[in-house]
Amino acid sequence: MAVKRSTRATDIGDDEADVPLQAVLLADSFAQQFRPITDERPKVLLPLVNVPMIDYTLEWLASAGVEEVFVFCCAHAKQVTSHLEHSRWTSQSNFTVTPIESRDCVSAGDALRVIDQRGVVRGDFILISGDTVSNMSLKEVLKEHQERRKKDKLAVMTMVYRRCKPHPLIYQTRLGSEQLLLVVDPSTKQLLHYDSLKEAGGRESTKQQTLARQVVLERSLLADRPAVQLCSDVQDCYIDICSPEVLLLFTDNFDYQHLRRDFVRGLLSDEILGNKIHTYEIIGDYAARIDNLRAYDVVSKDIIHRWTYPMVPDIRFASPETGIKIGRSNIYKEDGLVLAPTTIIGPSTVVGSGTSISDNTIIRNSVIGRGCTIGSNVVIEGSHIWNNVTICDNVQIRHAVVCDGVNLKARAIIQPGVVLSFKVVIGEDFTVPAYSKISLVLQRHEEENSDEELEYAEAASGVTGSSPSPLYDGMNGSQTDDGEETPQSPRWDPLQVGLGGAGYKWSTGQDDEWRHSVAPIPPEKIKEIVAREEEAELEDAARDMTTSSRKDNVEEQPEDDDDEDADEEDDSLFFDKEVEALFSRAVTGESSAENVVLEVNSLKLAYDRSFSDCAGAMFRALLNLAAQGPQTTSRELLQNTKQVLLQWGPLLRRFLKHQDDEMEVLLVFEEICTEDKKEYAPVFASVLQELYDKDVISEEAIIAWASEKQHGDEADKIFVKQCERFIQWLQEASEEDDEGGEEA
Amino acid sequence: MGAMSFQVVVLAGGGGLSKELFPLVTKDLPKALLPVGNRPLISYLVELLEASYIKDLLVVVASEEAATLVENFISSAFYDRLRVEVVSVPEELETADVLRKISHRLTADDFLVVSGDLMSDIPVGAVAALHRRKDAAVTALLCGRPNLKSSEGSTGASSKDKTKQPVSDIIGLDSSQEHLLFLASSGNVGKELKVRRSLLRIAGNMEIRTDLVDAHLYAFKRVIVQEVLDSRPGIKCIKRDLVPYLIRWQLGLGATPAPASAVSDEGSDPPRAGSVENGAPAVSISGDEVSSLLQRVCSIDPSPFKCCAYVASPGKYCARVNTLQAYGEVNRAIADEMISLTQYEVSSHNNVVHETAVMGSKTTVGPHCMVGEGSQMGDKCKIKRSVVGRHCRIGSNVTIVNSVVMNYVTIDDNCSIQSSVVCSNAHLQERSSLKDCQVGASYVVGANQEYREEALAKKEKSSS
């Protein structure tokens, strides 16, 4: 094995033979398709055919010749690192797994920025997420990537995709992801356009609707190429071969969050730097990413059906302790099973060791974990039962996910699409309706419409660190929910989990649960889609016929162009204005401070701003408000400012994430004093002191600001001079702090 | 009926209508009879069809006078070999309307529609065979784009914007390169190209080509086309309306353009290891209803509408004589690499000079030139890369470069002709000089005149 890998390394790049092949594995998908399960356990540790997902990814990386893997953990970092510590990966020669922890990342972009800061990546690396199952050889794609790089330094990334069935129904049945469209130059394999319908179809408007039906390509794409390839029958594997420049790009563009939505789009639309993305199609090999429950189900089945060979249930790559027997039509039985003679195990089923199954139970197309107890006359079909699950007599489960430690009492019926999170108990005779999600953890209610990533940030900060026992967490939930309840016995709603059951039902607020659940898409939904599509088709045809010369193509264009040009010009002005408008709504009481924070955050994303921009704009709004009050003298102005700061300082504080942001506020303040609101100039020092007293600006920021100004020219130093005494005092205070500080 | 029971409709254009070819084409010289390499244009197409054993032709000519002229030529040249019927239609009919007009004459299952100005060595039979094999509603002939850019600016004064940049087509093909998914000429596409997602969903994969042009040779299934033409009076033009309409409908009915790519691995036993036949692993759907539904959606019964494309192999020649520029190009090509189309015998000087042609002393005819029957040349003439027609009288010290001189043209001493076209019976008087000009039939260019980039024609003869 070791020999093989070293030869691989020399194959890959002669000049870079000393650099080990590195991979960055994101053990956090920064999404929440697997909630509520992922509230208790990170997604990469969820069992996929009885093996944690991350082990598939690591096994593949190890066998593909990767020598160094950096596992980036964010949510539930402790669980991931402890899993890695106890796995066999730590003891392998020629393959090192190094966890990188960071708590405050909310997106893949943040994660890559952290990795860039650490400076661990030295050469080309493979970027994947911890939920990737693949058996592809990296040799070919690496070779292509590196050869391209030699000729063209701007070819920074190679994206791997796989062909699949074109029809949307099959597409969704397969992986539940939305339609993807790649436009590729067939001769160079360069990616020209990346488009997934999910993003386009977000808001409902006529323009979006036409976008949903039509792909708009720039004519210039075709200009200097004889041909372009439009592929919609492809699946993005989220396996990227990246050059180190990719990390720099993420650091330079701090607003890049999502790998595809921001980064790939950003590169494609950027014509100045001219960075290029290329593509690589896997033929024959398997690769898939599990980004939702349907993908989970489909990939499970692919594993059972051995498409992912050698990552199949009977080759124990992750936990070699138990033996497994494979029977006809893909029935896998681990050693140590207790099966009643009348048990029927149907095709495509895996049963883990230590599980006992009683009389007349039927199991088909399912995965049963280890240590489960299954009663008699049970029917399990197309389901994923994890470890240590207790299923009593006469229970029926169809197309559901049942997590560790769940207890299903007698005669319970679990309908398709249900997710039962850890240790949920379902009472006797209870029927869990289709697509329900039940967890012992109470659902947090977040603002709807807020950005996915922000939402996640809250979720992550709420759960990170410890891995609380589900029960404890559940009690917490009930306490905050309703004061009456005693911590000892949370009162579960029998309407949700049956008598004697335990768990909260999560509401998702979406009615397209069927799209991403493990259950097959119900026939009526399929009929609906087909009908809708045919209708749209007819409409289109009718419209096309009425405008035979297709003049409408031309009409729609102008508005787009105008929009963009204008945006570029006064972006910052608009941004400031919008923030001020939001702020004034908070002042008049039209909206709460909480909402303002959210809305400014969304503005920040919309305009590609940083927190310091937000803080600056907010501060400007504060001062404008203060200046509006009745004031004739500087003293009155100062008084007003103090009032405003007292009330709204905490809000401003929300945007000061970093010392740099605070300095930005000071710089904006200076700008205001010299430009649009000169009346503040005389009171600069006093306001600064007020900001300090109210804990809006820290003394470190003030001192940093002053020392930065030290080297500027005289005109720049007016305000520093004005505050000289105050700054001096701050400096002395901080020095004396160390000794025990007597001066006040 | 021909061997393949294909009827062929040749849209031969008319006399004087095509503004692109002013002042070459007149009432007396319909487009079909325009000399190319000293032979009427249409003869090349007829021979091309004959080579594929297609002998039933319906030649449609706009205006009656032109039709008579064309009929006279064809019946004299091909009377013993082909069954050719020449019909006239009113001028100014668009192509789809022409089809409607002659619809009652179509009886074969399939018919070819071909533009009369096509010059090619692509076997038409192969197009017809593909059409039959695929049982397609329409099969279009596509070929590599000729490089017209080289002689930019040689167009005449009456040229429109269109002729300045070669109109290139935007063509969408599926991965097999045999199915036509998209067709638009770039003139109709604005800055943005819009492609319907439903099309991509069904096709899965489409290659958009700009290096191909539509040769305006289509094989149609008669029943479908007649039905569409009857029910859709809005369809005026074959290329702009009819073919795109058929392309849309091949998808609109939900049919897959490539039935081979329909669900084939459903329920089949997957192999034990990861050897996949380029497809996705089996979709495991339990519930028969669902899978049958899916199947119905994905592989609906083969639709009558299937649009195919025959992409000519790269070395093949294909050009249309539809602009002045193209006329010049085609003449040069015919005297050069495409000489095989003419079946003339090439001399050791790599040119074709008729045995009855007379040349004075020190007159040189360079390679890739043609001189027609009975033409006379004085002393010290130079002819380079040009075609000179029959019975021309050329004086002494005349230079003809890169030009076409038709029949019975008189050129006096010391004239110079560059990159120009001189029509029949024209007269160039002493020391006149032409560059990038077109001289209409029977026009007299005065002595010592110099013209650049002009179209010279007699007023009463001009088409408008």
Interface residues (C-beta under 8 A of the other chain):
Chain A: N135 R162 R163 C164 K165 P166 H167 P168 L169 I170 T173 R174 Q179 L181 P186 L197 A212 R213 Q214 V215 V216 L217 E218 R219 S220 L221 L222 R225 P226 A227 V228 Q229 L230 C231 S232 D233 I283 G284 D285 Y286 V298 K301 D302 H305 R306 W307 T308 Y309 S348 N365 E381 G382 P520 I521 P522 P523 I526 K527 V530 E533 E534 A536 E537 L538 D540 A541 D544 M545 S548 S549 R550 N553 V554 Q557
Chain B: I170 G172 N188 V189 G190 K191 E192 L193 K194 V195 R196 R197 S198 L200 R201 I202 A203 G204 N205 M206 E207 I208 R209 T210 D211 R232 G234 I235 K236 R240 D241 Y245 R248 W249 L251 G252 G254 S261 V263 P270 P271 R272 A273 G274 S275 V276 N278 G279 A280 P281 A282 V283 S284 I285 S286 G287 E289 V290 L293 L294 V297 C298
